[in-house]
Amino acid sequence: MERTTDAKTVYQALEQELRPWECTEVFSVPMGLQYHNTDRIRKVFTATFISDEVMDQIETQGETDCLLFTHHPVSQKKDLTKDSPPLTKELVERMRQSRISLFTYHIPLDRNSPWSPGTNLAKAVGLTPFEEFYWQNQVRMGLLCDSPFTTLSQLSDAVEQALGHPIKCYSYGGEALKGGKVALMAGGASNPDIYAELREKGICAFLTGITTPRIPWVARNHQAARENGVSLVGGTHYSTEKFALIAMTRFFEKLGLECIFLPETPNFEEL
């Protein structure tokens, strides 16, 4: 007989591990359980966003009675000038028919931890965190890291290899990495004040996800980065955060559940 796990047990384990009550949120929907469509979970899927692309992969495998754990309760932005699109009724109905429950943690997962995007991006690129930074929504979600690299080119090459696709580098801080130090925050970082902080700490390279100056808040960051001599290395929102969802497969496996990470297509217009 195939083993299943009580859904409430899984929900409670996620809550105890990621402690959502300790932070605030940027999305209007409550974090945690989004749609409960099965009382017994036989398999878990993790994904950075929830989209037709993600559901297609689950349906292709003919899976039912599963949990989909995502970092975001929405799909990736197609139009970077607009808000994230809400889930369509069709997508919600597809999950209901396949008995796929949806559970989302955004800021609770962003908080620096063994499961966070920042921690796991650093690990993938070969960086060693030594200090937390970037305060948002009552948590720290950025990292200052030591690296084995001496140049921006070496860092960029390592990021490209880790992400598996071309990236974008804006060289405002020169080629040399001071002491090999690198700052990072996966996904995106909207606060332009961090660049003066990084300059004071002698860090001249910042790795993040969204770096296109076509977005107004990113354009302000470019100005601050240029003024403070901090290079921007961009790898897209999805690709810099996906390592957290890969890491979360281990969390669910410890609960005795088979867990599979579902890849998505990056939006390269974010670079």
ChimeraX commands (.cxc) that place a marker at each C-alpha (Angstrom):
marker #1 position 0.00,0.00,0.00 radius 0.5
marker #1 position 1.36,3.41,-0.97 radius 0.5
marker #1 position 2.35,5.57,1.98 radius 0.5
marker #1 position 0.58,8.90,2.51 radius 0.5
marker #1 position 0.91,11.60,5.16 radius 0.5
marker #1 position -1.84,13.61,6.83 radius 0.5
marker #1 position -1.91,17.04,5.18 radius 0.5
marker #1 position -2.34,18.90,8.47 radius 0.5
marker #1 position 0.82,17.29,9.79 radius 0.5
marker #1 position 2.78,18.64,6.83 radius 0.5
marker #1 position 1.25,22.12,7.16 radius 0.5
marker #1 position 2.14,22.23,10.86 radius 0.5
marker #1 position 5.72,21.11,10.18 radius 0.5
marker #1 position 6.15,23.93,7.64 radius 0.5
marker #1 position 4.75,26.48,10.08 radius 0.5
marker #1 position 7.00,25.34,12.92 radius 0.5
marker #1 position 10.09,25.40,10.70 radius 0.5
marker #1 position 9.55,28.76,8.94 radius 0.5
marker #1 position 7.65,30.70,11.67 radius 0.5
marker #1 position 5.51,33.05,9.56 radius 0.5
marker #1 position 4.24,34.95,12.60 radius 0.5
marker #1 position 7.68,36.53,13.05 radius 0.5
marker #1 position 7.54,38.54,9.80 radius 0.5
marker #1 position 5.24,40.69,7.68 radius 0.5
marker #1 position 4.41,40.20,4.01 radius 0.5
marker #1 position 4.34,42.04,0.68 radius 0.5
marker #1 position 1.53,40.00,-0.88 radius 0.5
marker #1 position -2.07,40.74,0.03 radius 0.5
marker #1 position -3.01,37.06,0.34 radius 0.5
marker #1 position -2.22,35.36,3.67 radius 0.5
marker #1 position 0.84,33.16,3.56 radius 0.5
marker #1 position 0.60,29.45,4.17 radius 0.5
marker #1 position -2.17,27.26,2.83 radius 0.5
marker #1 position -3.70,28.72,-0.33 radius 0.5
marker #1 position -5.88,25.83,-1.52 radius 0.5
marker #1 position -6.58,22.62,0.40 radius 0.5
marker #1 position -7.56,19.92,-2.09 radius 0.5
marker #1 position -6.47,16.69,-0.40 radius 0.5
marker #1 position -6.44,15.41,3.18 radius 0.5
marker #1 position -3.70,12.86,2.48 radius 0.5
marker #1 position -0.46,13.77,0.71 radius 0.5
marker #1 position 1.40,11.11,-1.25 radius 0.5
marker #1 position 4.01,13.32,-2.93 radius 0.5
marker #1 position 5.29,16.91,-2.79 radius 0.5
marker #1 position 6.41,19.22,-5.58 radius 0.5
marker #1 position 8.32,22.45,-5.01 radius 0.5
marker #1 position 8.42,25.43,-7.37 radius 0.5
marker #1 position 9.45,29.07,-7.21 radius 0.5
marker #1 position 6.17,30.33,-8.70 radius 0.5
marker #1 position 2.76,28.79,-9.42 radius 0.5
marker #1 position 1.89,28.77,-13.12 radius 0.5
marker #1 position 0.52,26.74,-16.01 radius 0.5
marker #1 position 4.12,25.70,-16.72 radius 0.5
marker #1 position 4.37,24.19,-13.25 radius 0.5
marker #1 position 0.95,22.50,-13.36 radius 0.5
marker #1 position 1.69,21.09,-16.81 radius 0.5
marker #1 position 4.63,19.18,-15.35 radius 0.5
marker #1 position 2.50,17.72,-12.54 radius 0.5
marker #1 position -0.32,16.73,-14.89 radius 0.5
marker #1 position 2.09,15.20,-17.41 radius 0.5
marker #1 position 3.19,12.83,-14.66 radius 0.5
marker #1 position -0.45,12.00,-13.91 radius 0.5
marker #1 position -0.05,12.95,-10.25 radius 0.5
marker #1 position -2.93,13.42,-7.80 radius 0.5
marker #1 position -3.22,13.87,-4.03 radius 0.5
marker #1 position -0.07,15.97,-3.85 radius 0.5
marker #1 position 1.18,19.15,-2.21 radius 0.5
marker #1 position 2.66,21.94,-4.31 radius 0.5
marker #1 position 4.92,24.14,-2.16 radius 0.5
marker #1 position 5.87,27.44,-3.77 radius 0.5
marker #1 position 7.82,30.53,-2.80 radius 0.5
marker #1 position 5.36,32.88,-4.52 radius 0.5
marker #1 position 1.53,32.67,-4.57 radius 0.5
marker #1 position 1.50,34.02,-8.14 radius 0.5
marker #1 position 3.07,33.44,-11.56 radius 0.5
marker #1 position 6.17,35.20,-12.83 radius 0.5
marker #1 position 5.63,38.68,-14.23 radius 0.5
marker #1 position 5.43,38.86,-18.00 radius 0.5
marker #1 position 5.03,42.65,-17.98 radius 0.5
marker #1 position 7.66,44.01,-15.58 radius 0.5
marker #1 position 5.88,47.35,-15.27 radius 0.5
marker #1 position 2.75,45.79,-13.75 radius 0.5
marker #1 position 1.90,43.89,-10.57 radius 0.5
marker #1 position 2.20,40.12,-10.46 radius 0.5
marker #1 position -0.79,38.48,-12.16 radius 0.5
marker #1 position -3.27,36.68,-9.87 radius 0.5
marker #1 position -3.95,33.00,-10.34 radius 0.5
marker #1 position -6.51,32.31,-13.03 radius 0.5
marker #1 position -9.74,30.47,-12.26 radius 0.5
marker #1 position -8.64,27.83,-14.75 radius 0.5
marker #1 position -5.41,27.16,-12.86 radius 0.5
marker #1 position -7.23,26.95,-9.53 radius 0.5
marker #1 position -9.70,24.50,-11.08 radius 0.5
marker #1 position -6.88,22.36,-12.49 radius 0.5
marker #1 position -5.41,22.02,-9.00 radius 0.5
marker #1 position -8.83,21.11,-7.57 radius 0.5
marker #1 position -9.49,18.45,-10.17 radius 0.5
marker #1 position -6.07,16.86,-9.65 radius 0.5
marker #1 position -6.37,17.15,-5.87 radius 0.5
marker #1 position -3.24,19.30,-5.65 radius 0.5
marker #1 position -3.05,21.48,-2.54 radius 0.5
marker #1 position -1.09,24.73,-2.76 radius 0.5
marker #1 position 1.02,26.02,0.14 radius 0.5
marker #1 position 3.13,29.19,-0.14 radius 0.5
marker #1 position 5.73,30.89,2.04 radius 0.5
marker #1 position 7.30,34.09,0.70 radius 0.5
marker #1 position 9.01,36.24,3.35 radius 0.5
marker #1 position 9.17,33.29,5.79 radius 0.5
marker #1 position 11.32,31.48,3.22 radius 0.5
marker #1 position 13.25,34.64,2.24 radius 0.5
marker #1 position 14.49,35.03,5.83 radius 0.5
marker #1 position 18.09,33.84,6.06 radius 0.5
marker #1 position 18.08,30.19,7.10 radius 0.5
marker #1 position 19.34,26.83,5.81 radius 0.5
marker #1 position 16.34,26.89,3.41 radius 0.5
marker #1 position 16.47,30.48,2.17 radius 0.5
marker #1 position 17.18,31.68,-1.38 radius 0.5
marker #1 position 20.21,33.68,-0.23 radius 0.5
marker #1 position 21.86,30.85,1.68 radius 0.5
marker #1 position 21.39,28.38,-1.14 radius 0.5
marker #1 position 22.37,30.80,-3.90 radius 0.5
marker #1 position 25.60,31.50,-2.01 radius 0.5
marker #1 position 26.26,27.77,-1.73 radius 0.5
marker #1 position 25.59,27.19,-5.44 radius 0.5
marker #1 position 27.99,29.97,-6.49 radius 0.5
marker #1 position 30.72,29.01,-4.02 radius 0.5
marker #1 position 30.32,31.93,-1.59 radius 0.5
marker #1 position 30.71,31.73,2.20 radius 0.5
marker #1 position 28.40,34.04,4.21 radius 0.5
marker #1 position 29.96,35.88,7.13 radius 0.5
marker #1 position 27.29,38.48,7.96 radius 0.5
marker #1 position 23.58,39.12,7.40 radius 0.5
marker #1 position 22.27,42.38,5.97 radius 0.5
marker #1 position 19.19,43.87,4.28 radius 0.5
marker #1 position 16.31,44.29,6.75 radius 0.5
marker #1 position 12.84,43.93,5.23 radius 0.5
marker #1 position 9.47,42.76,6.56 radius 0.5
marker #1 position 11.01,42.21,10.02 radius 0.5
marker #1 position 13.72,39.81,8.82 radius 0.5
marker #1 position 17.23,39.79,7.38 radius 0.5
marker #1 position 17.36,38.34,3.89 radius 0.5
marker #1 position 20.68,39.48,2.42 radius 0.5
marker #1 position 24.17,38.11,2.99 radius 0.5
marker #1 position 27.72,39.42,2.92 radius 0.5
marker #1 position 30.06,36.70,1.71 radius 0.5
marker #1 position 33.68,35.75,1.31 radius 0.5
marker #1 position 34.56,34.22,-2.04 radius 0.5
marker #1 position 37.48,32.49,-3.76 radius 0.5
marker #1 position 37.27,35.06,-6.57 radius 0.5
marker #1 position 39.54,38.01,-7.09 radius 0.5
marker #1 position 37.76,39.59,-10.06 radius 0.5
marker #1 position 34.24,40.47,-11.16 radius 0.5
marker #1 position 34.72,38.31,-14.25 radius 0.5
marker #1 position 35.46,35.25,-12.12 radius 0.5
marker #1 position 32.36,35.91,-10.02 radius 0.5
marker #1 position 30.22,36.36,-13.13 radius 0.5
marker #1 position 31.52,33.12,-14.64 radius 0.5
marker #1 position 30.70,31.23,-11.44 radius 0.5
marker #1 position 27.17,32.68,-11.36 radius 0.5
marker #1 position 26.57,31.73,-14.99 radius 0.5
marker #1 position 27.76,28.20,-14.34 radius 0.5
marker #1 position 25.54,27.86,-11.25 radius 0.5
marker #1 position 22.42,29.26,-12.92 radius 0.5
marker #1 position 22.96,27.50,-16.22 radius 0.5
marker #1 position 22.32,30.50,-18.46 radius 0.5
marker #1 position 23.78,33.92,-19.39 radius 0.5
marker #1 position 23.58,36.68,-16.79 radius 0.5
marker #1 position 24.01,40.47,-16.87 radius 0.5
marker #1 position 26.81,42.41,-15.21 radius 0.5
marker #1 position 26.89,46.18,-14.71 radius 0.5
marker #1 position 30.49,46.98,-13.83 radius 0.5
marker #1 position 30.24,50.06,-11.62 radius 0.5
marker #1 position 32.85,48.90,-9.11 radius 0.5
marker #1 position 35.72,47.90,-11.35 radius 0.5
marker #1 position 37.18,44.49,-12.10 radius 0.5
marker #1 position 38.92,43.77,-8.78 radius 0.5
marker #1 position 36.91,42.33,-5.88 radius 0.5
marker #1 position 38.17,43.86,-2.65 radius 0.5
marker #1 position 39.23,40.95,-0.46 radius 0.5
marker #1 position 37.04,38.67,-2.55 radius 0.5
marker #1 position 33.96,39.98,-0.75 radius 0.5
marker #1 position 30.52,39.84,-2.39 radius 0.5
marker #1 position 27.04,40.86,-1.23 radius 0.5
marker #1 position 23.93,39.07,-2.38 radius 0.5
marker #1 position 20.17,39.08,-2.11 radius 0.5
marker #1 position 18.30,36.62,-4.29 radius 0.5
marker #1 position 15.28,37.76,-6.31 radius 0.5
marker #1 position 15.40,41.53,-6.02 radius 0.5
marker #1 position 16.45,44.30,-3.64 radius 0.5
marker #1 position 14.51,47.56,-3.85 radius 0.5
marker #1 position 16.29,49.62,-1.18 radius 0.5
marker #1 position 18.89,51.94,-2.79 radius 0.5
marker #1 position 20.42,52.80,0.61 radius 0.5
marker #1 position 22.28,49.50,0.72 radius 0.5
marker #1 position 24.89,50.65,-1.78 radius 0.5
marker #1 position 26.34,53.26,0.55 radius 0.5
marker #1 position 26.40,50.59,3.26 radius 0.5
marker #1 position 28.25,48.20,0.96 radius 0.5
marker #1 position 30.76,50.89,0.02 radius 0.5
marker #1 position 31.46,51.54,3.71 radius 0.5
marker #1 position 32.07,47.82,4.22 radius 0.5
marker #1 position 34.47,47.72,1.27 radius 0.5
marker #1 position 32.21,45.53,-0.91 radius 0.5
marker #1 position 32.04,46.42,-4.58 radius 0.5
marker #1 position 29.87,43.63,-6.09 radius 0.5
marker #1 position 26.22,42.81,-5.43 radius 0.5
marker #1 position 24.57,39.66,-6.77 radius 0.5
marker #1 position 20.78,39.72,-7.15 radius 0.5
marker #1 position 18.01,38.73,-9.55 radius 0.5
marker #1 position 16.30,41.70,-11.20 radius 0.5
marker #1 position 18.69,44.30,-12.65 radius 0.5
marker #1 position 17.02,45.81,-15.73 radius 0.5
marker #1 position 17.06,49.63,-15.43 radius 0.5
marker #1 position 13.77,49.76,-17.40 radius 0.5
marker #1 position 11.96,49.28,-14.07 radius 0.5
marker #1 position 11.81,52.59,-12.13 radius 0.5
marker #1 position 12.84,51.18,-8.74 radius 0.5
marker #1 position 15.73,49.29,-10.34 radius 0.5
marker #1 position 16.80,52.45,-12.19 radius 0.5
marker #1 position 17.14,54.17,-8.79 radius 0.5
marker #1 position 19.32,51.28,-7.64 radius 0.5
marker #1 position 21.55,51.68,-10.67 radius 0.5
marker #1 position 22.09,55.32,-9.82 radius 0.5
marker #1 position 22.97,54.48,-6.21 radius 0.5
marker #1 position 25.21,51.58,-7.26 radius 0.5
marker #1 position 27.05,53.77,-9.78 radius 0.5
marker #1 position 27.54,56.58,-7.23 radius 0.5
marker #1 position 28.93,54.15,-4.65 radius 0.5
marker #1 position 31.05,52.03,-6.97 radius 0.5
marker #1 position 29.13,48.77,-6.54 radius 0.5
marker #1 position 28.80,46.44,-9.54 radius 0.5
marker #1 position 25.44,44.72,-10.14 radius 0.5
marker #1 position 25.31,41.07,-11.18 radius 0.5
marker #1 position 21.83,39.95,-12.24 radius 0.5
marker #1 position 20.61,36.39,-12.73 radius 0.5
marker #1 position 16.77,36.78,-12.97 radius 0.5
marker #1 position 14.23,36.51,-10.19 radius 0.5
marker #1 position 13.49,32.83,-10.72 radius 0.5
marker #1 position 17.04,31.56,-11.22 radius 0.5
marker #1 position 18.51,33.25,-8.15 radius 0.5
marker #1 position 15.70,31.95,-5.93 radius 0.5
marker #1 position 15.26,28.42,-7.30 radius 0.5
marker #1 position 17.98,26.93,-5.09 radius 0.5
marker #1 position 15.77,27.46,-2.02 radius 0.5
marker #1 position 13.06,25.29,-3.56 radius 0.5
marker #1 position 15.64,22.67,-4.50 radius 0.5
marker #1 position 16.83,22.70,-0.87 radius 0.5
marker #1 position 13.26,22.36,0.42 radius 0.5
marker #1 position 13.00,18.93,-1.16 radius 0.5
marker #1 position 15.20,17.72,1.72 radius 0.5
marker #1 position 12.75,19.15,4.25 radius 0.5
marker #1 position 9.87,17.13,2.84 radius 0.5
marker #1 position 12.00,14.02,2.43 radius 0.5
marker #1 position 12.72,14.19,6.17 radius 0.5
marker #1 position 8.96,13.98,6.68 radius 0.5
marker #1 position 9.00,10.74,4.72 radius 0.5
marker #1 position 7.56,12.18,1.51 radius 0.5
marker #1 position 8.91,11.90,-2.00 radius 0.5
marker #1 position 9.59,15.43,-3.24 radius 0.5
marker #1 position 10.45,16.76,-6.70 radius 0.5
marker #1 position 11.59,20.26,-7.69 radius 0.5
marker #1 position 9.88,21.66,-10.79 radius 0.5
marker #1 position 12.03,23.96,-12.98 radius 0.5
marker #1 position 10.63,27.02,-14.76 radius 0.5
marker #1 position 11.67,29.27,-17.61 radius 0.5
marker #1 position 13.49,32.44,-16.44 radius 0.5
marker #1 position 12.30,35.85,-17.62 radius 0.5
marker #1 position 15.45,37.24,-19.23 radius 0.5
marker #1 position 13.87,40.68,-19.62 radius 0.5
marker #1 position 14.66,41.11,-15.92 radius 0.5
marker #1 position 18.40,41.35,-16.64 radius 0.5
marker link #1:1,2 radius 0.2
marker link #1:2,3 radius 0.2
marker link #1:3,4 radius 0.2
marker link #1:4,5 radius 0.2
marker link #1:5,6 radius 0.2
marker link #1:6,7 radius 0.2
marker link #1:7,8 radius 0.2
marker link #1:8,9 radius 0.2
marker link #1:9,10 radius 0.2
marker link #1:10,11 radius 0.2
marker link #1:11,12 radius 0.2
marker link #1:12,13 radius 0.2
marker link #1:13,14 radius 0.2
marker link #1:14,15 radius 0.2
marker link #1:15,16 radius 0.2
marker link #1:16,17 radius 0.2
marker link #1:17,18 radius 0.2
marker link #1:18,19 radius 0.2
marker link #1:19,20 radius 0.2
marker link #1:20,21 radius 0.2
marker link #1:21,22 radius 0.2
marker link #1:22,23 radius 0.2
marker link #1:23,24 radius 0.2
marker link #1:24,25 radius 0.2
marker link #1:25,26 radius 0.2
marker link #1:26,27 radius 0.2
marker link #1:27,28 radius 0.2
marker link #1:28,29 radius 0.2
marker link #1:29,30 radius 0.2
marker link #1:30,31 radius 0.2
marker link #1:31,32 radius 0.2
marker link #1:32,33 radius 0.2
marker link #1:33,34 radius 0.2
marker link #1:34,35 radius 0.2
marker link #1:35,36 radius 0.2
marker link #1:36,37 radius 0.2
marker link #1:37,38 radius 0.2
marker link #1:38,39 radius 0.2
marker link #1:39,40 radius 0.2
marker link #1:40,41 radius 0.2
marker link #1:41,42 radius 0.2
marker link #1:42,43 radius 0.2
marker link #1:43,44 radius 0.2
marker link #1:44,45 radius 0.2
marker link #1:45,46 radius 0.2
marker link #1:46,47 radius 0.2
marker link #1:47,48 radius 0.2
marker link #1:48,49 radius 0.2
marker link #1:49,50 radius 0.2
marker link #1:50,51 radius 0.2
marker link #1:51,52 radius 0.2
marker link #1:52,53 radius 0.2
marker link #1:53,54 radius 0.2
marker link #1:54,55 radius 0.2
marker link #1:55,56 radius 0.2
marker link #1:56,57 radius 0.2
marker link #1:57,58 radius 0.2
marker link #1:58,59 radius 0.2
marker link #1:59,60 radius 0.2
marker link #1:60,61 radius 0.2
marker link #1:61,62 radius 0.2
marker link #1:62,63 radius 0.2
marker link #1:63,64 radius 0.2
marker link #1:64,65 radius 0.2
marker link #1:65,66 radius 0.2
marker link #1:66,67 radius 0.2
marker link #1:67,68 radius 0.2
marker link #1:68,69 radius 0.2
marker link #1:69,70 radius 0.2
marker link #1:70,71 radius 0.2
marker link #1:71,72 radius 0.2
marker link #1:72,73 radius 0.2
marker link #1:73,74 radius 0.2
marker link #1:74,75 radius 0.2
marker link #1:75,76 radius 0.2
marker link #1:76,77 radius 0.2
marker link #1:77,78 radius 0.2
marker link #1:78,79 radius 0.2
marker link #1:79,80 radius 0.2
marker link #1:80,81 radius 0.2
marker link #1:81,82 radius 0.2
marker link #1:82,83 radius 0.2
marker link #1:83,84 radius 0.2
marker link #1:84,85 radius 0.2
marker link #1:85,86 radius 0.2
marker link #1:86,87 radius 0.2
marker link #1:87,88 radius 0.2
marker link #1:88,89 radius 0.2
marker link #1:89,90 radius 0.2
marker link #1:90,91 radius 0.2
marker link #1:91,92 radius 0.2
marker link #1:92,93 radius 0.2
marker link #1:93,94 radius 0.2
marker link #1:94,95 radius 0.2
marker link #1:95,96 radius 0.2
marker link #1:96,97 radius 0.2
marker link #1:97,98 radius 0.2
marker link #1:98,99 radius 0.2
marker link #1:99,100 radius 0.2
marker link #1:100,101 radius 0.2
marker link #1:101,102 radius 0.2
marker link #1:102,103 radius 0.2
marker link #1:103,104 radius 0.2
marker link #1:104,105 radius 0.2
marker link #1:105,106 radius 0.2
marker link #1:106,107 radius 0.2
marker link #1:107,108 radius 0.2
marker link #1:108,109 radius 0.2
marker link #1:109,110 radius 0.2
marker link #1:110,111 radius 0.2
marker link #1:111,112 radius 0.2
marker link #1:112,113 radius 0.2
marker link #1:113,114 radius 0.2
marker link #1:114,115 radius 0.2
marker link #1:115,116 radius 0.2
marker link #1:116,117 radius 0.2
marker link #1:117,118 radius 0.2
marker link #1:118,119 radius 0.2
marker link #1:119,120 radius 0.2
marker link #1:120,121 radius 0.2
marker link #1:121,122 radius 0.2
marker link #1:122,123 radius 0.2
marker link #1:123,124 radius 0.2
marker link #1:124,125 radius 0.2
marker link #1:125,126 radius 0.2
marker link #1:126,127 radius 0.2
marker link #1:127,128 radius 0.2
marker link #1:128,129 radius 0.2
marker link #1:129,130 radius 0.2
marker link #1:130,131 radius 0.2
marker link #1:131,132 radius 0.2
marker link #1:132,133 radius 0.2
marker link #1:133,134 radius 0.2
marker link #1:134,135 radius 0.2
marker link #1:135,136 radius 0.2
marker link #1:136,137 radius 0.2
marker link #1:137,138 radius 0.2
marker link #1:138,139 radius 0.2
marker link #1:139,140 radius 0.2
marker link #1:140,141 radius 0.2
marker link #1:141,142 radius 0.2
marker link #1:142,143 radius 0.2
marker link #1:143,144 radius 0.2
marker link #1:144,145 radius 0.2
marker link #1:145,146 radius 0.2
marker link #1:146,147 radius 0.2
marker link #1:147,148 radius 0.2
marker link #1:148,149 radius 0.2
marker link #1:149,150 radius 0.2
marker link #1:150,151 radius 0.2
marker link #1:151,152 radius 0.2
marker link #1:152,153 radius 0.2
marker link #1:153,154 radius 0.2
marker link #1:154,155 radius 0.2
marker link #1:155,156 radius 0.2
marker link #1:156,157 radius 0.2
marker link #1:157,158 radius 0.2
marker link #1:158,159 radius 0.2
marker link #1:159,160 radius 0.2
marker link #1:160,161 radius 0.2
marker link #1:161,162 radius 0.2
marker link #1:162,163 radius 0.2
marker link #1:163,164 radius 0.2
marker link #1:164,165 radius 0.2
marker link #1:165,166 radius 0.2
marker link #1:166,167 radius 0.2
marker link #1:167,168 radius 0.2
marker link #1:168,169 radius 0.2
marker link #1:169,170 radius 0.2
marker link #1:170,171 radius 0.2
marker link #1:171,172 radius 0.2
marker link #1:172,173 radius 0.2
marker link #1:173,174 radius 0.2
marker link #1:174,175 radius 0.2
marker link #1:175,176 radius 0.2
marker link #1:176,177 radius 0.2
marker link #1:177,178 radius 0.2
marker link #1:178,179 radius 0.2
marker link #1:179,180 radius 0.2
marker link #1:180,181 radius 0.2
marker link #1:181,182 radius 0.2
marker link #1:182,183 radius 0.2
marker link #1:183,184 radius 0.2
marker link #1:184,185 radius 0.2
marker link #1:185,186 radius 0.2
marker link #1:186,187 radius 0.2
marker link #1:187,188 radius 0.2
marker link #1:188,189 radius 0.2
marker link #1:189,190 radius 0.2
marker link #1:190,191 radius 0.2
marker link #1:191,192 radius 0.2
marker link #1:192,193 radius 0.2
marker link #1:193,194 radius 0.2
marker link #1:194,195 radius 0.2
marker link #1:195,196 radius 0.2
marker link #1:196,197 radius 0.2
marker link #1:197,198 radius 0.2
marker link #1:198,199 radius 0.2
marker link #1:199,200 radius 0.2
marker link #1:200,201 radius 0.2
marker link #1:201,202 radius 0.2
marker link #1:202,203 radius 0.2
marker link #1:203,204 radius 0.2
marker link #1:204,205 radius 0.2
marker link #1:205,206 radius 0.2
marker link #1:206,207 radius 0.2
marker link #1:207,208 radius 0.2
marker link #1:208,209 radius 0.2
marker link #1:209,210 radius 0.2
marker link #1:210,211 radius 0.2
marker link #1:211,212 radius 0.2
marker link #1:212,213 radius 0.2
marker link #1:213,214 radius 0.2
marker link #1:214,215 radius 0.2
marker link #1:215,216 radius 0.2
marker link #1:216,217 radius 0.2
marker link #1:217,218 radius 0.2
marker link #1:218,219 radius 0.2
marker link #1:219,220 radius 0.2
marker link #1:220,221 radius 0.2
marker link #1:221,222 radius 0.2
marker link #1:222,223 radius 0.2
marker link #1:223,224 radius 0.2
marker link #1:224,225 radius 0.2
marker link #1:225,226 radius 0.2
marker link #1:226,227 radius 0.2
marker link #1:227,228 radius 0.2
marker link #1:228,229 radius 0.2
marker link #1:229,230 radius 0.2
marker link #1:230,231 radius 0.2
marker link #1:231,232 radius 0.2
marker link #1:232,233 radius 0.2
marker link #1:233,234 radius 0.2
marker link #1:234,235 radius 0.2
marker link #1:235,236 radius 0.2
marker link #1:236,237 radius 0.2
marker link #1:237,238 radius 0.2
marker link #1:238,239 radius 0.2
marker link #1:239,240 radius 0.2
marker link #1:240,241 radius 0.2
marker link #1:241,242 radius 0.2
marker link #1:242,243 radius 0.2
marker link #1:243,244 radius 0.2
marker link #1:244,245 radius 0.2
marker link #1:245,246 radius 0.2
marker link #1:246,247 radius 0.2
marker link #1:247,248 radius 0.2
marker link #1:248,249 radius 0.2
marker link #1:249,250 radius 0.2
marker link #1:250,251 radius 0.2
marker link #1:251,252 radius 0.2
marker link #1:252,253 radius 0.2
marker link #1:253,254 radius 0.2
marker link #1:254,255 radius 0.2
marker link #1:255,256 radius 0.2
marker link #1:256,257 radius 0.2
marker link #1:257,258 radius 0.2
marker link #1:258,259 radius 0.2
marker link #1:259,260 radius 0.2
marker link #1:260,261 radius 0.2
marker link #1:261,262 radius 0.2
marker link #1:262,263 radius 0.2
marker link #1:263,264 radius 0.2
marker link #1:264,265 radius 0.2
marker link #1:265,266 radius 0.2
marker link #1:266,267 radius 0.2
marker link #1:267,268 radius 0.2
marker link #1:268,269 radius 0.2
marker link #1:269,270 radius 0.2
marker link #1:270,271 radius 0.2
view
